[in-house]
């Protein structure tokens, strides 16, 4: 899918422009380009259920990332002068690395055996998954398993539950921020609160494993069903 030709001409002309505001305008336009980070923040903005809260979320995102991209842009300009022809090679390697990182996020979300967290086991050169932690309780024939969502992790990394028992997953948010709040399991997304509990009915589970991840595939976890 390509943008309208008129938009392409505008971007091309702005890229060639020597005006002081041209780079700034192009930079502001990049927020419209879909990427994992932007989409995750947009999901949080939509989940707020408020136009003002959603606008504030996106505004803080832009203000927070703006200085970083300004520094990167300045560094790239200086590098273009210092490295000359070598910058093309370095840029290509960086783009390739980012592409592989993004691809791995998609593989993690899809539960692929080729994802970085599983490829060692797939190739038979790594050990088993982290030891499962008993984090489930059973009452009146209903099983409840609890994990904690923090800014940089879901814990425990591997929890063990019993099969063939109606199961509810409880996610306790403890100051959760960023993409960790976009919780994906079985292809469905739940937006977690910063603090509080989110309950998900998993139904009756069969023996095996059930993987979950954040919206960008950066943080993952596992439920082992025995």
C-alpha positions, 0 to 999 in steps of 0.5 A: 500500500502506497500513499497518494502521489500528491503526498509523495511529492510533498515529502520529496519537496520538503526533503530537498527544501533548505528551509529551517522548518522543513526537517521539523515538519518531516519529523512531525509527520513520522508519527503517522507512520505505523510502527510497533512503538507508535501503535502500542501508545495509540492503543493505550490512548484509545483504551483511555476512553477519553479524547482528552486523556488520549490526546494527552497520552500521544502528546507526552509520547511525542514530547518524550521521544522528540529530544531523542530523535533530535539528537539522533538526527544531529548525530546522523548529520555529523556522521555523514560529514565525518564518515562520508561513504561509510555512513551508507554501510553503517546505516544499512547495518542499523536498518537490518538490525532494526528489521530483525528486531521487529521481525523477532517481535512478530515471531514472539507474538505468533509463538513461532519456534523461530523466535529468539526465546525459542530458537535454541530449543528448536535447534536442540542447543539449549536447555528447557524453559525456565523452571515452572513456578507453582502460582495457581490456587484451586477453590470450588473446582476453579483454578486461579493463576496469578502473574505480576506485570511490572514495567520491564517484565512479567513474573514469574516467567513460567507458571505451572497449572493443572490441565482440565480445570476451569482456569482464570488468569489474574494479572496484577499490575505493579506500576506497569508502564509502556508496552508491558500494558499491552498484554496479548494471549491467544491472539487477544489483547488486553490493556492493563492498568498501571496498577490494579488487577485484570482477570482473563477467563482461560477456560478448561486448559489441555496439557501443553504450554500457553505463551503470552507477550507484550504488544511489541513481543519484547517481554514474554511469559509462559504458562505450563499446563500439566 
